């Protein structure tokens, strides 16, 4: 039996996986001022009119869901900040609020990933490969910005293997 502390993952691998997740979940996030998100330019994939319409519909669905949930996350984060700065605040209320924020953020991450996967299903094999290349480049760019001087490898073998397994799932 493996113990949690026996499974070592390098800091670089965690960073790349986090950045990859940010690219996947950030592909559709509505623009937010001052935030450098990982955006995918779907027009570079030479979409057919039908594909373009499907992608647009999925984007609209995601944006609507995001705009319904995100304001409450922001409000709860502000409230949590006030509670944390108040020495008389109820610890149970603080924990409950923090858990609510975490649930909503996880819901948004899961929804964004599901939206990305639905968009990817619309693409043909060549377009999927081009999308993967775009994401790989975006991840590498974000890694260079967030961790200057770190390893120059674009993607560790484990991440490439993970992407290959995901690709294989959709091809079978």
Chimera marker file (.cmm) of the C-alpha trace (Angstrom):
<marker_set name="trace">
<marker id="1" x="0.000" y="0.000" z="0.000" r="1" g="1" b="0" radius="0.5"/>
<marker id="2" x="1.344" y="3.415" z="-0.961" r="1" g="1" b="0" radius="0.5"/>
<marker id="3" x="1.469" y="6.026" z="1.727" r="1" g="1" b="0" radius="0.5"/>
<marker id="4" x="0.555" y="9.578" z="0.713" r="1" g="1" b="0" radius="0.5"/>
<marker id="5" x="4.015" y="10.880" z="1.545" r="1" g="1" b="0" radius="0.5"/>
<marker id="6" x="5.665" y="8.169" z="-0.556" r="1" g="1" b="0" radius="0.5"/>
<marker id="7" x="4.144" y="9.445" z="-3.808" r="1" g="1" b="0" radius="0.5"/>
<marker id="8" x="6.517" y="12.206" z="-4.780" r="1" g="1" b="0" radius="0.5"/>
<marker id="9" x="5.577" y="14.767" z="-7.369" r="1" g="1" b="0" radius="0.5"/>
<marker id="10" x="8.070" y="17.449" z="-8.227" r="1" g="1" b="0" radius="0.5"/>
<marker id="11" x="7.173" y="21.084" z="-7.727" r="1" g="1" b="0" radius="0.5"/>
<marker id="12" x="7.604" y="21.619" z="-11.477" r="1" g="1" b="0" radius="0.5"/>
<marker id="13" x="5.109" y="18.867" z="-12.296" r="1" g="1" b="0" radius="0.5"/>
<marker id="14" x="2.562" y="20.338" z="-9.903" r="1" g="1" b="0" radius="0.5"/>
<marker id="15" x="3.047" y="23.771" z="-11.434" r="1" g="1" b="0" radius="0.5"/>
<marker id="16" x="2.604" y="22.448" z="-14.965" r="1" g="1" b="0" radius="0.5"/>
<marker id="17" x="-0.539" y="20.519" z="-13.969" r="1" g="1" b="0" radius="0.5"/>
<marker id="18" x="-1.926" y="23.594" z="-12.236" r="1" g="1" b="0" radius="0.5"/>
<marker id="19" x="-1.178" y="25.726" z="-15.275" r="1" g="1" b="0" radius="0.5"/>
<marker id="20" x="-2.728" y="23.136" z="-17.573" r="1" g="1" b="0" radius="0.5"/>
<marker id="21" x="-5.820" y="23.163" z="-15.374" r="1" g="1" b="0" radius="0.5"/>
<marker id="22" x="-5.871" y="26.949" z="-15.515" r="1" g="1" b="0" radius="0.5"/>
<marker id="23" x="-5.713" y="26.824" z="-19.285" r="1" g="1" b="0" radius="0.5"/>
<marker id="24" x="-8.494" y="24.280" z="-19.497" r="1" g="1" b="0" radius="0.5"/>
<marker id="25" x="-10.753" y="26.037" z="-17.035" r="1" g="1" b="0" radius="0.5"/>
<marker id="26" x="-9.655" y="29.475" z="-18.154" r="1" g="1" b="0" radius="0.5"/>
<marker id="27" x="-10.350" y="28.920" z="-21.813" r="1" g="1" b="0" radius="0.5"/>
<marker id="28" x="-13.854" y="30.273" z="-21.501" r="1" g="1" b="0" radius="0.5"/>
<marker id="29" x="-13.760" y="32.602" z="-18.564" r="1" g="1" b="0" radius="0.5"/>
<marker id="30" x="-15.363" y="35.925" z="-19.320" r="1" g="1" b="0" radius="0.5"/>
<marker id="31" x="-12.770" y="38.675" z="-19.523" r="1" g="1" b="0" radius="0.5"/>
<marker id="32" x="-11.932" y="40.123" z="-16.156" r="1" g="1" b="0" radius="0.5"/>
<marker id="33" x="-10.022" y="43.349" z="-15.728" r="1" g="1" b="0" radius="0.5"/>
<marker id="34" x="-6.361" y="42.963" z="-14.901" r="1" g="1" b="0" radius="0.5"/>
<marker id="35" x="-6.383" y="39.204" z="-15.065" r="1" g="1" b="0" radius="0.5"/>
<marker id="36" x="-4.042" y="37.305" z="-17.379" r="1" g="1" b="0" radius="0.5"/>
<marker id="37" x="-6.012" y="34.215" z="-18.268" r="1" g="1" b="0" radius="0.5"/>
<marker id="38" x="-5.103" y="31.464" z="-20.654" r="1" g="1" b="0" radius="0.5"/>
<marker id="39" x="-7.320" y="32.067" z="-23.651" r="1" g="1" b="0" radius="0.5"/>
<marker id="40" x="-7.854" y="29.800" z="-26.618" r="1" g="1" b="0" radius="0.5"/>
<marker id="41" x="-8.421" y="31.464" z="-29.975" r="1" g="1" b="0" radius="0.5"/>
<marker id="42" x="-10.921" y="29.033" z="-31.471" r="1" g="1" b="0" radius="0.5"/>
<marker id="43" x="-10.782" y="30.863" z="-34.814" r="1" g="1" b="0" radius="0.5"/>
<marker id="44" x="-7.252" y="29.527" z="-35.368" r="1" g="1" b="0" radius="0.5"/>
<marker id="45" x="-8.697" y="26.012" z="-35.611" r="1" g="1" b="0" radius="0.5"/>
<marker id="46" x="-10.396" y="26.657" z="-38.967" r="1" g="1" b="0" radius="0.5"/>
<marker id="47" x="-13.846" y="25.737" z="-37.694" r="1" g="1" b="0" radius="0.5"/>
<marker id="48" x="-16.722" y="25.036" z="-40.034" r="1" g="1" b="0" radius="0.5"/>
<marker id="49" x="-19.767" y="27.288" z="-39.602" r="1" g="1" b="0" radius="0.5"/>
<marker id="50" x="-21.563" y="24.479" z="-37.721" r="1" g="1" b="0" radius="0.5"/>
<marker id="51" x="-18.582" y="23.935" z="-35.407" r="1" g="1" b="0" radius="0.5"/>
<marker id="52" x="-18.276" y="27.663" z="-34.824" r="1" g="1" b="0" radius="0.5"/>
<marker id="53" x="-21.949" y="27.877" z="-33.884" r="1" g="1" b="0" radius="0.5"/>
<marker id="54" x="-21.658" y="24.935" z="-31.479" r="1" g="1" b="0" radius="0.5"/>
<marker id="55" x="-18.577" y="26.466" z="-29.820" r="1" g="1" b="0" radius="0.5"/>
<marker id="56" x="-20.376" y="29.823" z="-29.571" r="1" g="1" b="0" radius="0.5"/>
<marker id="57" x="-23.407" y="28.157" z="-27.957" r="1" g="1" b="0" radius="0.5"/>
<marker id="58" x="-21.220" y="26.328" z="-25.432" r="1" g="1" b="0" radius="0.5"/>
<marker id="59" x="-19.363" y="29.576" z="-24.655" r="1" g="1" b="0" radius="0.5"/>
<marker id="60" x="-22.666" y="31.369" z="-24.060" r="1" g="1" b="0" radius="0.5"/>
<marker id="61" x="-23.878" y="28.608" z="-21.724" r="1" g="1" b="0" radius="0.5"/>
<marker id="62" x="-20.625" y="28.720" z="-19.749" r="1" g="1" b="0" radius="0.5"/>
<marker id="63" x="-20.622" y="32.529" z="-19.557" r="1" g="1" b="0" radius="0.5"/>
<marker id="64" x="-24.195" y="32.519" z="-18.267" r="1" g="1" b="0" radius="0.5"/>
<marker id="65" x="-23.385" y="29.977" z="-15.564" r="1" g="1" b="0" radius="0.5"/>
<marker id="66" x="-20.206" y="31.825" z="-14.608" r="1" g="1" b="0" radius="0.5"/>
<marker id="67" x="-22.025" y="35.155" z="-14.328" r="1" g="1" b="0" radius="0.5"/>
<marker id="68" x="-24.660" y="33.564" z="-12.089" r="1" g="1" b="0" radius="0.5"/>
<marker id="69" x="-22.189" y="31.993" z="-9.635" r="1" g="1" b="0" radius="0.5"/>
<marker id="70" x="-19.148" y="34.290" z="-9.579" r="1" g="1" b="0" radius="0.5"/>
<marker id="71" x="-20.830" y="37.346" z="-7.986" r="1" g="1" b="0" radius="0.5"/>
<marker id="72" x="-21.818" y="35.284" z="-4.945" r="1" g="1" b="0" radius="0.5"/>
<marker id="73" x="-18.261" y="33.953" z="-4.688" r="1" g="1" b="0" radius="0.5"/>
<marker id="74" x="-16.928" y="37.516" z="-4.650" r="1" g="1" b="0" radius="0.5"/>
<marker id="75" x="-19.518" y="38.599" z="-2.072" r="1" g="1" b="0" radius="0.5"/>
<marker id="76" x="-18.718" y="35.639" z="0.161" r="1" g="1" b="0" radius="0.5"/>
<marker id="77" x="-14.976" y="36.272" z="-0.155" r="1" g="1" b="0" radius="0.5"/>
<marker id="78" x="-15.487" y="39.875" z="0.986" r="1" g="1" b="0" radius="0.5"/>
<marker id="79" x="-17.623" y="38.684" z="3.878" r="1" g="1" b="0" radius="0.5"/>
<marker id="80" x="-15.007" y="36.091" z="4.812" r="1" g="1" b="0" radius="0.5"/>
<marker id="81" x="-12.310" y="38.761" z="4.812" r="1" g="1" b="0" radius="0.5"/>
<marker id="82" x="-14.394" y="40.869" z="7.198" r="1" g="1" b="0" radius="0.5"/>
<marker id="83" x="-15.026" y="37.875" z="9.457" r="1" g="1" b="0" radius="0.5"/>
<marker id="84" x="-11.349" y="36.947" z="9.537" r="1" g="1" b="0" radius="0.5"/>
<marker id="85" x="-10.380" y="40.468" z="10.557" r="1" g="1" b="0" radius="0.5"/>
<marker id="86" x="-12.959" y="40.526" z="13.369" r="1" g="1" b="0" radius="0.5"/>
<marker id="87" x="-11.588" y="38.885" z="16.525" r="1" g="1" b="0" radius="0.5"/>
<marker id="88" x="-15.141" y="38.247" z="17.764" r="1" g="1" b="0" radius="0.5"/>
<marker id="89" x="-16.360" y="36.396" z="14.666" r="1" g="1" b="0" radius="0.5"/>
<marker id="90" x="-17.858" y="32.964" z="15.071" r="1" g="1" b="0" radius="0.5"/>
<marker id="91" x="-15.344" y="30.259" z="14.013" r="1" g="1" b="0" radius="0.5"/>
<marker id="92" x="-18.174" y="28.034" z="12.780" r="1" g="1" b="0" radius="0.5"/>
<marker id="93" x="-19.474" y="30.828" z="10.555" r="1" g="1" b="0" radius="0.5"/>
<marker id="94" x="-15.969" y="31.391" z="9.171" r="1" g="1" b="0" radius="0.5"/>
<marker id="95" x="-15.526" y="27.704" z="8.365" r="1" g="1" b="0" radius="0.5"/>
<marker id="96" x="-19.000" y="27.397" z="6.844" r="1" g="1" b="0" radius="0.5"/>
<marker id="97" x="-18.422" y="30.427" z="4.647" r="1" g="1" b="0" radius="0.5"/>
<marker id="98" x="-15.006" y="29.187" z="3.549" r="1" g="1" b="0" radius="0.5"/>
<marker id="99" x="-16.509" y="25.814" z="2.611" r="1" g="1" b="0" radius="0.5"/>
<marker id="100" x="-19.280" y="27.516" z="0.657" r="1" g="1" b="0" radius="0.5"/>
<marker id="101" x="-16.710" y="29.508" z="-1.323" r="1" g="1" b="0" radius="0.5"/>
<marker id="102" x="-14.673" y="26.370" z="-2.003" r="1" g="1" b="0" radius="0.5"/>
<marker id="103" x="-17.783" y="24.475" z="-3.199" r="1" g="1" b="0" radius="0.5"/>
<marker id="104" x="-18.769" y="27.251" z="-5.582" r="1" g="1" b="0" radius="0.5"/>
<marker id="105" x="-15.251" y="27.572" z="-6.973" r="1" g="1" b="0" radius="0.5"/>
<marker id="106" x="-15.039" y="23.811" z="-7.464" r="1" g="1" b="0" radius="0.5"/>
<marker id="107" x="-18.417" y="23.883" z="-9.205" r="1" g="1" b="0" radius="0.5"/>
<marker id="108" x="-17.110" y="26.566" z="-11.581" r="1" g="1" b="0" radius="0.5"/>
<marker id="109" x="-13.906" y="24.599" z="-12.251" r="1" g="1" b="0" radius="0.5"/>
<marker id="110" x="-15.880" y="21.432" z="-12.979" r="1" g="1" b="0" radius="0.5"/>
<marker id="111" x="-18.308" y="23.315" z="-15.225" r="1" g="1" b="0" radius="0.5"/>
<marker id="112" x="-15.474" y="25.000" z="-17.105" r="1" g="1" b="0" radius="0.5"/>
<marker id="113" x="-13.741" y="21.672" z="-17.642" r="1" g="1" b="0" radius="0.5"/>
<marker id="114" x="-16.969" y="20.063" z="-18.832" r="1" g="1" b="0" radius="0.5"/>
<marker id="115" x="-17.521" y="22.988" z="-21.211" r="1" g="1" b="0" radius="0.5"/>
<marker id="116" x="-13.995" y="22.621" z="-22.572" r="1" g="1" b="0" radius="0.5"/>
<marker id="117" x="-14.480" y="18.878" z="-23.090" r="1" g="1" b="0" radius="0.5"/>
<marker id="118" x="-17.783" y="19.460" z="-24.918" r="1" g="1" b="0" radius="0.5"/>
<marker id="119" x="-16.076" y="22.007" z="-27.165" r="1" g="1" b="0" radius="0.5"/>
<marker id="120" x="-13.266" y="19.598" z="-27.856" r="1" g="1" b="0" radius="0.5"/>
<marker id="121" x="-15.793" y="16.927" z="-28.898" r="1" g="1" b="0" radius="0.5"/>
<marker id="122" x="-16.963" y="19.273" z="-31.652" r="1" g="1" b="0" radius="0.5"/>
<marker id="123" x="-13.484" y="19.245" z="-33.228" r="1" g="1" b="0" radius="0.5"/>
<marker id="124" x="-12.030" y="16.760" z="-35.684" r="1" g="1" b="0" radius="0.5"/>
<marker id="125" x="-8.724" y="14.975" z="-34.986" r="1" g="1" b="0" radius="0.5"/>
<marker id="126" x="-6.555" y="17.596" z="-36.686" r="1" g="1" b="0" radius="0.5"/>
<marker id="127" x="-8.290" y="20.411" z="-34.851" r="1" g="1" b="0" radius="0.5"/>
<marker id="128" x="-7.899" y="18.569" z="-31.534" r="1" g="1" b="0" radius="0.5"/>
<marker id="129" x="-4.176" y="18.229" z="-32.163" r="1" g="1" b="0" radius="0.5"/>
<marker id="130" x="-3.936" y="21.940" z="-33.010" r="1" g="1" b="0" radius="0.5"/>
<marker id="131" x="-5.878" y="22.760" z="-29.827" r="1" g="1" b="0" radius="0.5"/>
<marker id="132" x="-3.507" y="20.625" z="-27.770" r="1" g="1" b="0" radius="0.5"/>
<marker id="133" x="-0.554" y="22.445" z="-29.328" r="1" g="1" b="0" radius="0.5"/>
<marker id="134" x="-2.135" y="25.816" z="-28.509" r="1" g="1" b="0" radius="0.5"/>
<marker id="135" x="-2.666" y="24.749" z="-24.906" r="1" g="1" b="0" radius="0.5"/>
<marker id="136" x="0.875" y="23.404" z="-24.654" r="1" g="1" b="0" radius="0.5"/>
<marker id="137" x="2.232" y="26.745" z="-25.876" r="1" g="1" b="0" radius="0.5"/>
<marker id="138" x="0.000" y="28.706" z="-23.508" r="1" g="1" b="0" radius="0.5"/>
<marker id="139" x="1.065" y="26.530" z="-20.559" r="1" g="1" b="0" radius="0.5"/>
<marker id="140" x="4.725" y="26.974" z="-21.472" r="1" g="1" b="0" radius="0.5"/>
<marker id="141" x="4.268" y="30.743" z="-21.727" r="1" g="1" b="0" radius="0.5"/>
<marker id="142" x="2.494" y="30.978" z="-18.365" r="1" g="1" b="0" radius="0.5"/>
<marker id="143" x="5.133" y="28.774" z="-16.779" r="1" g="1" b="0" radius="0.5"/>
<marker id="144" x="7.880" y="31.076" z="-18.091" r="1" g="1" b="0" radius="0.5"/>
<marker id="145" x="6.034" y="34.107" z="-16.707" r="1" g="1" b="0" radius="0.5"/>
<marker id="146" x="5.180" y="32.582" z="-13.325" r="1" g="1" b="0" radius="0.5"/>
<marker id="147" x="8.439" y="30.694" z="-12.778" r="1" g="1" b="0" radius="0.5"/>
<marker id="148" x="11.275" y="32.463" z="-14.546" r="1" g="1" b="0" radius="0.5"/>
<marker id="149" x="14.493" y="30.467" z="-14.423" r="1" g="1" b="0" radius="0.5"/>
<marker id="150" x="12.727" y="27.161" z="-13.877" r="1" g="1" b="0" radius="0.5"/>
<marker id="151" x="13.247" y="24.128" z="-16.060" r="1" g="1" b="0" radius="0.5"/>
<marker id="152" x="13.007" y="24.839" z="-19.775" r="1" g="1" b="0" radius="0.5"/>
<marker id="153" x="11.178" y="21.620" z="-20.572" r="1" g="1" b="0" radius="0.5"/>
<marker id="154" x="7.781" y="22.547" z="-22.030" r="1" g="1" b="0" radius="0.5"/>
<marker id="155" x="5.923" y="19.607" z="-20.526" r="1" g="1" b="0" radius="0.5"/>
<marker id="156" x="7.211" y="16.784" z="-18.354" r="1" g="1" b="0" radius="0.5"/>
<marker id="157" x="6.676" y="13.247" z="-19.595" r="1" g="1" b="0" radius="0.5"/>
<marker id="158" x="3.941" y="12.621" z="-17.016" r="1" g="1" b="0" radius="0.5"/>
<marker id="159" x="1.850" y="15.499" z="-18.337" r="1" g="1" b="0" radius="0.5"/>
<marker id="160" x="2.399" y="14.407" z="-21.925" r="1" g="1" b="0" radius="0.5"/>
<marker id="161" x="1.344" y="10.882" z="-20.956" r="1" g="1" b="0" radius="0.5"/>
<marker id="162" x="-1.758" y="12.249" z="-19.234" r="1" g="1" b="0" radius="0.5"/>
<marker id="163" x="-2.679" y="14.274" z="-22.309" r="1" g="1" b="0" radius="0.5"/>
<marker id="164" x="-2.118" y="11.220" z="-24.525" r="1" g="1" b="0" radius="0.5"/>
<marker id="165" x="-4.422" y="9.116" z="-22.316" r="1" g="1" b="0" radius="0.5"/>
<marker id="166" x="-7.137" y="11.792" z="-22.462" r="1" g="1" b="0" radius="0.5"/>
<marker id="167" x="-6.717" y="11.954" z="-26.247" r="1" g="1" b="0" radius="0.5"/>
<marker id="168" x="-7.010" y="8.162" z="-26.466" r="1" g="1" b="0" radius="0.5"/>
<marker id="169" x="-10.257" y="8.188" z="-24.478" r="1" g="1" b="0" radius="0.5"/>
<marker id="170" x="-11.911" y="10.460" z="-27.040" r="1" g="1" b="0" radius="0.5"/>
<marker id="171" x="-10.588" y="8.498" z="-30.011" r="1" g="1" b="0" radius="0.5"/>
<marker id="172" x="-12.040" y="5.158" z="-28.881" r="1" g="1" b="0" radius="0.5"/>
<link id1="1" id2="2" r="1" g="1" b="0" radius="0.2"/>
<link id1="2" id2="3" r="1" g="1" b="0" radius="0.2"/>
<link id1="3" id2="4" r="1" g="1" b="0" radius="0.2"/>
<link id1="4" id2="5" r="1" g="1" b="0" radius="0.2"/>
<link id1="5" id2="6" r="1" g="1" b="0" radius="0.2"/>
<link id1="6" id2="7" r="1" g="1" b="0" radius="0.2"/>
<link id1="7" id2="8" r="1" g="1" b="0" radius="0.2"/>
<link id1="8" id2="9" r="1" g="1" b="0" radius="0.2"/>
<link id1="9" id2="10" r="1" g="1" b="0" radius="0.2"/>
<link id1="10" id2="11" r="1" g="1" b="0" radius="0.2"/>
<link id1="11" id2="12" r="1" g="1" b="0" radius="0.2"/>
<link id1="12" id2="13" r="1" g="1" b="0" radius="0.2"/>
<link id1="13" id2="14" r="1" g="1" b="0" radius="0.2"/>
<link id1="14" id2="15" r="1" g="1" b="0" radius="0.2"/>
<link id1="15" id2="16" r="1" g="1" b="0" radius="0.2"/>
<link id1="16" id2="17" r="1" g="1" b="0" radius="0.2"/>
<link id1="17" id2="18" r="1" g="1" b="0" radius="0.2"/>
<link id1="18" id2="19" r="1" g="1" b="0" radius="0.2"/>
<link id1="19" id2="20" r="1" g="1" b="0" radius="0.2"/>
<link id1="20" id2="21" r="1" g="1" b="0" radius="0.2"/>
<link id1="21" id2="22" r="1" g="1" b="0" radius="0.2"/>
<link id1="22" id2="23" r="1" g="1" b="0" radius="0.2"/>
<link id1="23" id2="24" r="1" g="1" b="0" radius="0.2"/>
<link id1="24" id2="25" r="1" g="1" b="0" radius="0.2"/>
<link id1="25" id2="26" r="1" g="1" b="0" radius="0.2"/>
<link id1="26" id2="27" r="1" g="1" b="0" radius="0.2"/>
<link id1="27" id2="28" r="1" g="1" b="0" radius="0.2"/>
<link id1="28" id2="29" r="1" g="1" b="0" radius="0.2"/>
<link id1="29" id2="30" r="1" g="1" b="0" radius="0.2"/>
<link id1="30" id2="31" r="1" g="1" b="0" radius="0.2"/>
<link id1="31" id2="32" r="1" g="1" b="0" radius="0.2"/>
<link id1="32" id2="33" r="1" g="1" b="0" radius="0.2"/>
<link id1="33" id2="34" r="1" g="1" b="0" radius="0.2"/>
<link id1="34" id2="35" r="1" g="1" b="0" radius="0.2"/>
<link id1="35" id2="36" r="1" g="1" b="0" radius="0.2"/>
<link id1="36" id2="37" r="1" g="1" b="0" radius="0.2"/>
<link id1="37" id2="38" r="1" g="1" b="0" radius="0.2"/>
<link id1="38" id2="39" r="1" g="1" b="0" radius="0.2"/>
<link id1="39" id2="40" r="1" g="1" b="0" radius="0.2"/>
<link id1="40" id2="41" r="1" g="1" b="0" radius="0.2"/>
<link id1="41" id2="42" r="1" g="1" b="0" radius="0.2"/>
<link id1="42" id2="43" r="1" g="1" b="0" radius="0.2"/>
<link id1="43" id2="44" r="1" g="1" b="0" radius="0.2"/>
<link id1="44" id2="45" r="1" g="1" b="0" radius="0.2"/>
<link id1="45" id2="46" r="1" g="1" b="0" radius="0.2"/>
<link id1="46" id2="47" r="1" g="1" b="0" radius="0.2"/>
<link id1="47" id2="48" r="1" g="1" b="0" radius="0.2"/>
<link id1="48" id2="49" r="1" g="1" b="0" radius="0.2"/>
<link id1="49" id2="50" r="1" g="1" b="0" radius="0.2"/>
<link id1="50" id2="51" r="1" g="1" b="0" radius="0.2"/>
<link id1="51" id2="52" r="1" g="1" b="0" radius="0.2"/>
<link id1="52" id2="53" r="1" g="1" b="0" radius="0.2"/>
<link id1="53" id2="54" r="1" g="1" b="0" radius="0.2"/>
<link id1="54" id2="55" r="1" g="1" b="0" radius="0.2"/>
<link id1="55" id2="56" r="1" g="1" b="0" radius="0.2"/>
<link id1="56" id2="57" r="1" g="1" b="0" radius="0.2"/>
<link id1="57" id2="58" r="1" g="1" b="0" radius="0.2"/>
<link id1="58" id2="59" r="1" g="1" b="0" radius="0.2"/>
<link id1="59" id2="60" r="1" g="1" b="0" radius="0.2"/>
<link id1="60" id2="61" r="1" g="1" b="0" radius="0.2"/>
<link id1="61" id2="62" r="1" g="1" b="0" radius="0.2"/>
<link id1="62" id2="63" r="1" g="1" b="0" radius="0.2"/>
<link id1="63" id2="64" r="1" g="1" b="0" radius="0.2"/>
<link id1="64" id2="65" r="1" g="1" b="0" radius="0.2"/>
<link id1="65" id2="66" r="1" g="1" b="0" radius="0.2"/>
<link id1="66" id2="67" r="1" g="1" b="0" radius="0.2"/>
<link id1="67" id2="68" r="1" g="1" b="0" radius="0.2"/>
<link id1="68" id2="69" r="1" g="1" b="0" radius="0.2"/>
<link id1="69" id2="70" r="1" g="1" b="0" radius="0.2"/>
<link id1="70" id2="71" r="1" g="1" b="0" radius="0.2"/>
<link id1="71" id2="72" r="1" g="1" b="0" radius="0.2"/>
<link id1="72" id2="73" r="1" g="1" b="0" radius="0.2"/>
<link id1="73" id2="74" r="1" g="1" b="0" radius="0.2"/>
<link id1="74" id2="75" r="1" g="1" b="0" radius="0.2"/>
<link id1="75" id2="76" r="1" g="1" b="0" radius="0.2"/>
<link id1="76" id2="77" r="1" g="1" b="0" radius="0.2"/>
<link id1="77" id2="78" r="1" g="1" b="0" radius="0.2"/>
<link id1="78" id2="79" r="1" g="1" b="0" radius="0.2"/>
<link id1="79" id2="80" r="1" g="1" b="0" radius="0.2"/>
<link id1="80" id2="81" r="1" g="1" b="0" radius="0.2"/>
<link id1="81" id2="82" r="1" g="1" b="0" radius="0.2"/>
<link id1="82" id2="83" r="1" g="1" b="0" radius="0.2"/>
<link id1="83" id2="84" r="1" g="1" b="0" radius="0.2"/>
<link id1="84" id2="85" r="1" g="1" b="0" radius="0.2"/>
<link id1="85" id2="86" r="1" g="1" b="0" radius="0.2"/>
<link id1="86" id2="87" r="1" g="1" b="0" radius="0.2"/>
<link id1="87" id2="88" r="1" g="1" b="0" radius="0.2"/>
<link id1="88" id2="89" r="1" g="1" b="0" radius="0.2"/>
<link id1="89" id2="90" r="1" g="1" b="0" radius="0.2"/>
<link id1="90" id2="91" r="1" g="1" b="0" radius="0.2"/>
<link id1="91" id2="92" r="1" g="1" b="0" radius="0.2"/>
<link id1="92" id2="93" r="1" g="1" b="0" radius="0.2"/>
<link id1="93" id2="94" r="1" g="1" b="0" radius="0.2"/>
<link id1="94" id2="95" r="1" g="1" b="0" radius="0.2"/>
<link id1="95" id2="96" r="1" g="1" b="0" radius="0.2"/>
<link id1="96" id2="97" r="1" g="1" b="0" radius="0.2"/>
<link id1="97" id2="98" r="1" g="1" b="0" radius="0.2"/>
<link id1="98" id2="99" r="1" g="1" b="0" radius="0.2"/>
<link id1="99" id2="100" r="1" g="1" b="0" radius="0.2"/>
<link id1="100" id2="101" r="1" g="1" b="0" radius="0.2"/>
<link id1="101" id2="102" r="1" g="1" b="0" radius="0.2"/>
<link id1="102" id2="103" r="1" g="1" b="0" radius="0.2"/>
<link id1="103" id2="104" r="1" g="1" b="0" radius="0.2"/>
<link id1="104" id2="105" r="1" g="1" b="0" radius="0.2"/>
<link id1="105" id2="106" r="1" g="1" b="0" radius="0.2"/>
<link id1="106" id2="107" r="1" g="1" b="0" radius="0.2"/>
<link id1="107" id2="108" r="1" g="1" b="0" radius="0.2"/>
<link id1="108" id2="109" r="1" g="1" b="0" radius="0.2"/>
<link id1="109" id2="110" r="1" g="1" b="0" radius="0.2"/>
<link id1="110" id2="111" r="1" g="1" b="0" radius="0.2"/>
<link id1="111" id2="112" r="1" g="1" b="0" radius="0.2"/>
<link id1="112" id2="113" r="1" g="1" b="0" radius="0.2"/>
<link id1="113" id2="114" r="1" g="1" b="0" radius="0.2"/>
<link id1="114" id2="115" r="1" g="1" b="0" radius="0.2"/>
<link id1="115" id2="116" r="1" g="1" b="0" radius="0.2"/>
<link id1="116" id2="117" r="1" g="1" b="0" radius="0.2"/>
<link id1="117" id2="118" r="1" g="1" b="0" radius="0.2"/>
<link id1="118" id2="119" r="1" g="1" b="0" radius="0.2"/>
<link id1="119" id2="120" r="1" g="1" b="0" radius="0.2"/>
<link id1="120" id2="121" r="1" g="1" b="0" radius="0.2"/>
<link id1="121" id2="122" r="1" g="1" b="0" radius="0.2"/>
<link id1="122" id2="123" r="1" g="1" b="0" radius="0.2"/>
<link id1="123" id2="124" r="1" g="1" b="0" radius="0.2"/>
<link id1="124" id2="125" r="1" g="1" b="0" radius="0.2"/>
<link id1="125" id2="126" r="1" g="1" b="0" radius="0.2"/>
<link id1="126" id2="127" r="1" g="1" b="0" radius="0.2"/>
<link id1="127" id2="128" r="1" g="1" b="0" radius="0.2"/>
<link id1="128" id2="129" r="1" g="1" b="0" radius="0.2"/>
<link id1="129" id2="130" r="1" g="1" b="0" radius="0.2"/>
<link id1="130" id2="131" r="1" g="1" b="0" radius="0.2"/>
<link id1="131" id2="132" r="1" g="1" b="0" radius="0.2"/>
<link id1="132" id2="133" r="1" g="1" b="0" radius="0.2"/>
<link id1="133" id2="134" r="1" g="1" b="0" radius="0.2"/>
<link id1="134" id2="135" r="1" g="1" b="0" radius="0.2"/>
<link id1="135" id2="136" r="1" g="1" b="0" radius="0.2"/>
<link id1="136" id2="137" r="1" g="1" b="0" radius="0.2"/>
<link id1="137" id2="138" r="1" g="1" b="0" radius="0.2"/>
<link id1="138" id2="139" r="1" g="1" b="0" radius="0.2"/>
<link id1="139" id2="140" r="1" g="1" b="0" radius="0.2"/>
<link id1="140" id2="141" r="1" g="1" b="0" radius="0.2"/>
<link id1="141" id2="142" r="1" g="1" b="0" radius="0.2"/>
<link id1="142" id2="143" r="1" g="1" b="0" radius="0.2"/>
<link id1="143" id2="144" r="1" g="1" b="0" radius="0.2"/>
<link id1="144" id2="145" r="1" g="1" b="0" radius="0.2"/>
<link id1="145" id2="146" r="1" g="1" b="0" radius="0.2"/>
<link id1="146" id2="147" r="1" g="1" b="0" radius="0.2"/>
<link id1="147" id2="148" r="1" g="1" b="0" radius="0.2"/>
<link id1="148" id2="149" r="1" g="1" b="0" radius="0.2"/>
<link id1="149" id2="150" r="1" g="1" b="0" radius="0.2"/>
<link id1="150" id2="151" r="1" g="1" b="0" radius="0.2"/>
<link id1="151" id2="152" r="1" g="1" b="0" radius="0.2"/>
<link id1="152" id2="153" r="1" g="1" b="0" radius="0.2"/>
<link id1="153" id2="154" r="1" g="1" b="0" radius="0.2"/>
<link id1="154" id2="155" r="1" g="1" b="0" radius="0.2"/>
<link id1="155" id2="156" r="1" g="1" b="0" radius="0.2"/>
<link id1="156" id2="157" r="1" g="1" b="0" radius="0.2"/>
<link id1="157" id2="158" r="1" g="1" b="0" radius="0.2"/>
<link id1="158" id2="159" r="1" g="1" b="0" radius="0.2"/>
<link id1="159" id2="160" r="1" g="1" b="0" radius="0.2"/>
<link id1="160" id2="161" r="1" g="1" b="0" radius="0.2"/>
<link id1="161" id2="162" r="1" g="1" b="0" radius="0.2"/>
<link id1="162" id2="163" r="1" g="1" b="0" radius="0.2"/>
<link id1="163" id2="164" r="1" g="1" b="0" radius="0.2"/>
<link id1="164" id2="165" r="1" g="1" b="0" radius="0.2"/>
<link id1="165" id2="166" r="1" g="1" b="0" radius="0.2"/>
<link id1="166" id2="167" r="1" g="1" b="0" radius="0.2"/>
<link id1="167" id2="168" r="1" g="1" b="0" radius="0.2"/>
<link id1="168" id2="169" r="1" g="1" b="0" radius="0.2"/>
<link id1="169" id2="170" r="1" g="1" b="0" radius="0.2"/>
<link id1="170" id2="171" r="1" g="1" b="0" radius="0.2"/>
<link id1="171" id2="172" r="1" g="1" b="0" radius="0.2"/>
</marker_set>
